[in-house]
Amino acid sequence: MNLLSVDTIEQAREKIRACVKSLPIKNETVSLDESLGRILALDIFAEEDIPAFNRATVDGYAVISSDTAGAGEAIPVFLKCAGEVSMGEAAGFSIHSGECAYVPTGGMIPSGADAVAMIEYCEDSGGSIAVYEAVASGAGVALAGEDIKKGALLLRRGTLIRPQEAGALSAAGIIHFPVFVPLRLSIISTGDELVSPEGIPAPGKIRDINSNALKALSLRRGYSVVSSKIVSDDAALLEAAIGEAIAISDVVVISGGSSKGEKDSTASAINRAAKPGVFSHGLSLKPGKPTILGWDEESRTLLAGLPGHPVAAMVVFELLLGWLCDKLFDRPPGFAVPARISCNVPGSPGRAVCQPVILRLEGDSYTAEPVFGKSGMITTLTRADGYVMIDLNKEGLKKGESVMVHLF
Amino acid sequence: MNLLSVDTIEQAREKIRACVKSLPIKNETVSLDESLGRILALDIFAEEDIPAFNRATVDGYAVISSDTAGAGEAIPVFLKCAGEVSMGEAAGFSIHSGECAYVPTGGMIPSGADAVAMIEYCEDSGGSIAVYEAVASGAGVALAGEDIKKGALLLRRGTLIRPQEAGALSAAGIIHFPVFVPLRLSIISTGDELVSPEGIPAPGKIRDINSNALKALSLRRGYSVVSSKIVSDDAALLEAAIGEAIAISDVVVISGGSSKGEKDSTASAINRAAKPGVFSHGLSLKPGKPTILGWDEESRTLLAGLPGHPVAAMVVFELLLGWLCDKLFDRPPGFAVPARISCNVPGSPGRAVCQPVILRLEGDSYTAEPVFGKSGMITTLTRADGYVMIDLNKEGLKKGESVMVHLF
C-alpha cells in the first residue's frame, strides 16, 4: 500500500458509487403493520381528499358566516336551528341564510354553512340560537382536502416510516405500499486469534467482536445479514469464504487483522475471488487506514475489507456502507447534534480523523468530550454517544470550537 | 373539567409515578442476537480481563524498554532475536535483557517484554535485530485488562443495546443477559365516525389514524401492543372494552373524540371500569388539554384517555407514556438538537406548548422552522422532524431564540 494510492473518504465514496450503479435495487410490498423503520421505495400520492368532507374542529353551530356579521358579547344574532348533525353521519340537510345546525367536533358541516360558532358563544333560547360572536368564513372548519389534497404527494420515496407516517398512510387508506428490500450482506471475520464469543479463548486467542458488532450495525443501517463466519488466516480458506459470500450477497464485509501480512492477504483473496477485484487500497482516515474495497462485476457484489480493530471497523462501516444505504435508498442522513469540543484534539496530517465523543448537556447547549483510547478498545465506543469528523486539511480542534456530533 | 383541576406536565408525571411504583417490572434473558434495541435490566460486570493478555498494538519486536535507552536513527541497539510469536498462539517463551521477539499486531507479548518497537524502526541484521528507536515502557502494548478490567462495570442497567454494546458483550463472552420485558399496552380508539384504515368511509366517517400511529409509537418507545380496537361512542361498549383491556395490559390508551360529551364519557367509563379510577382530568398543554389519567389498583393498570386529534394524541403519548418507559427502565432520554427558531411563535397563557418544527442545516447550525397546522392534521407531523416545548410561563418564542428540538 503506498501513500499515493490512498483514497480520501470522498474518493472512496465516488468509486463505490461508480460500481454500485448497476446494483439491482428491489422493492417489496409490505403492510402498514410491518413497515415501521422501513424506507418508502416510491412516491406515494393521495387518492382522495383528507378530510373527505368539511369537518367541524370545535363543538358548536354551523352557520353562514355573513349571518353573524355585527354579533358580539352584548348583541347576539338569532338563528333558527335547522337540525343537529350526528357524529359519523352525513349531514343530510342544508343551511340557508338565517339558519344554523349543531355540529360536534369532527362532525360533517352541512352544505351552505362555511363556519362554526363555538358552543361557548352560543345560547339555546328555545328553538332559536343566540350567537354572541361574529365568525369569519372558515372559522372552526377543516375544509375537505385541507390536510391532504387528492392527487398530492403524501410521502416521498426515501421516507423513513415513523409513527406519524403510519398515521398519514392510515388516513389515506394506503395500507400496502412498496418499501426497499434491504441489501444482502455477509460478514467474514478473519484471524487465527479469533474464537466465537460463545467460546473460552485459549492463551493468545480472543473472542471475535466484529461479527456481532458489524451484524448489529448492518441491521441498524438497513442491510439484511445473510451469513457470518470466522475464517483463519489461510489464503485458500479465505478465498473460498469470499467466493461463497459473493454468491449470496450484495455486499461482503471482510474484517481482517490489521497486521501488514494479513492486509495483503485480504487484497489477494479479493483479487482471486472477484473480477475486476480491488479498486481502492487504503483510506486517508484515522482510524481506518487499512481499508480495501473491491467489486465483482459478474455477481455485482461490493467487497469491503475493514480493519480488524473494532472501532476502526465500525467507523469505516458507518462512513462507507452506512452512507451507501442512504444514497441507494434516497434517504436523508440523520441529524447531527451541534456541540462545543471540551478540549484540544489533535488532527492527523493528510488524514481525516473520526473522534468518538460523549455529549454532556449544559443548560441549552452540548459539550462534546473526546473519548480517547487505542483503536482496539471497544469501550471507547460503548462510552461514546457519537463521533466528530476532523477534516484531513485541518490541524485539529481547539477547545471550545463548534463541532457536529453524529450519533452512533 | 374545571381549570383549577388541570395538571401541568410535571404534575401529571408525578401522579403517574406515584401510581406505577407498584407496577411489576419484569426481566427476561435474551441472546445477543435478539438484543439490538433492548434495554439492559441489570448492571453487567466483566468476568475476566479484556484483553486477557498483553497484546501488541503494532507489528514489531517485543523488547524490554530499558534495553532501547539511547537508541536513535543513527545509533541502533542490537538485540538477539529470541523467537517469533504466532498470531493466536501463546508466546511460550520469555524475553531476557538483550533479547527481543517478533510479534504481529494482536499477538501475545512474551513475558519479560514491556514494549514493542515498530517494525518500521527495526532491521534484521542476520540473527540480531537493530532497533533504531528508544521505546517507552508500554509503547505498542495493550495491557491485559486495559480495555475492560475483571470485575469492572461493563454496562449499566438502562443501557440501550447498540452495535458497540453488542461488540463489548461479545468481547466479554456475555451472550445471554437480562433485558426489560416491554410493558403490555392496549389501544382503544373511540368514535362513531371511525372506520378501520382498510375500509371505505361512508359520508361523515373517516379512517382511524390513531390506532396505527399510537401502535407504532408504542413499539418505538418500548411497549408491546397486546390489543387494538375501535369502539363506537356507546358507554356500555366502551366500559366493556376498557375492562377487557385492563385484564391483559399494564397501560390502556383510550384515544377519544375531542368533543365535550365524549370526554366526559371516557372519564365515566374509566371510573366504572377501574378503581380508584380517574386521578387527573385535563393537562395544561397545547395540544393535549383533554387528557384523562386513571389507575386500576387491583390489576395495577394505568389508563390514559388521549385527545382524539392525532397530533395531540401523539404529543401526549410521547410526553407522558414515552417518558414513563424511560423512567421505569432507567434509560437516559435521547439527545435533543440545539437550533434557532426561524420566526416568532406565540405561547399559550397558562399552558405549555408543543410546537412541531422542521430542522434545516445552515452551515454548522440548525434552524427550526415551525410547522403550523390544525391539530387534526396528521401532515403537520409527517412534515416535522421534531418538536420544541414552550414553557407554560413563557409568552412565546422570539425569532432567532435558541431552542432544543426533540426528534420525533
Interface residues (C-beta under 8 A of the other chain):
Chain A: L32 D33 L36 I50 P51 A52 F53 R55 T57 D59 V85 S86 M87 G88 E89 A90 A91 P104 T105 G106 G107 M108 I119 A142 E146 D147 I148 L154 L155 I161 R162 P163 Q164 E165 A166 G167 A168 L169 S170 A171 A172 G173 I175 G191 D192 E193 L194 P197 E198 G199 I200 P201 A202 P203 G204 K205 I206 R207 D208 I209 N210 S211 N212 A213 L214 K215 A216 L217 L219 R220 S232 D233 G257 S258 S259 K260 G261 E262 G308 P310 M314 F335 A336 V337 P338 L359 D364 S365 Y366 G373 K374 G376 M377 I378 T379 L381 T382 A384 D385 S402 V403 M404 L407 F408
Chain B: L32 D33 L36 I50 P51 A52 F53 R55 T57 D59 V85 S86 M87 G88 E89 A90 A91 P104 T105 G106 G107 M108 I119 A142 E146 D147 I148 L154 L155 I161 R162 P163 Q164 E165 A166 G167 A168 L169 S170 A171 A172 G173 I175 G191 D192 E193 L194 P197 E198 G199 I200 P201 A202 P203 G204 K205 I206 R207 D208 I209 N210 S211 N212 A213 L214 K215 A216 L217 L219 R220 S232 D233 G257 S258 S259 K260 G261 E262 G308 P310 M314 F335 A336 V337 P338 L359 D364 S365 Y366 G373 K374 G376 M377 I378 T379 L381 T382 A384 D385 S402 V403 M404 L407 F408
